[in-house]
Amino acid sequence: MRTGRLAVYSGIAMTTAGLVVGFTAMFMGKQEMAINWLTLVPFGFVIMLAGTVAAQLGRRSDDEN
């Protein structure tokens, strides 16, 4: 469960960094750098989604009969 939570936080950090630095570079006219940073956004989203699934599947069920 801890790994899933770590993946969620890593995905959020990657997505946020990619958006902030990528758009900043794009507005400054550095297109190559912007493309490289904006590429992190979909990867961060996939890692965040995988972390969410891992965290949900790894938690204990309280409703055992």
Buried (B, 14 or more C-beta within 10 A) or exposed (E): EEEBBBBBEBBBBBBEBBBEBBEEBBEEEBEEBBEBBBEBBEEBBBBBEBBBEBBEEEEEEEEEE
